[in-house]
């Protein structure tokens, strides 16, 4: 049985990963965070010291093995779940994910990963490109101040330093790059349900989406 496919897209800081992960836990489904995959490619590219601006440099993807296991992300056998959140990765991931070659490779992996079982997949192009036939498509959004506040709190909770004005600037830069790139830009699928989470708690959003999956079964 192919299973239920739930696609969750949205801009940076809209809560996609947190919400997708909680839904997956509650329902016993598999969560695939595609942003983490683009981040893993970016981390590997930085470590290999390749020219990040040259699409041909990314041919290392022919032999690298980026995969998920139990909600952790790996490059080959190395767990990079924490390493992919560093600043250098965050600052370069929109550039890396703009290359058609990189997207083609990752979309292939994502389509394969979604084949078996019940899946919650989150990203920017899940409803439009990766899972165009998903059973339910959600587009999460929230105003930029709220998204920045969430990122800011997350950083402080991890014991890192954070400055609100810089977080807002970074989010706006990434939104701009992700929604204006040529290849699979961030946009709402015509059959997606738009959910503005600015004034909702995480729990409210999770419950709302689970309610919607029930209706669509
Ligand atoms: O979700 P997260 O913010 O970790 O994603 C990091 C970056 O990866 C995004 O800013 C975007 O450039 C890229 N991305 C993408 N397509 C996806 C998921 C993420 O281009 N499906």
Boltz pocket constraint, residues with backbone or C-beta under 6 A from the ligand:
constraints:
  - pocket:
      binder: B
      contacts: [[A, 12], [A, 13], [A, 34], [A, 35], [A, 36], [A, 38], [A, 39], [A, 93], [A, 94], [A, 95], [A, 97], [A, 122], [A, 123], [A, 124], [A, 125], [A, 126], [A, 174], [A, 178], [A, 184]]
      max_distance: 6.0
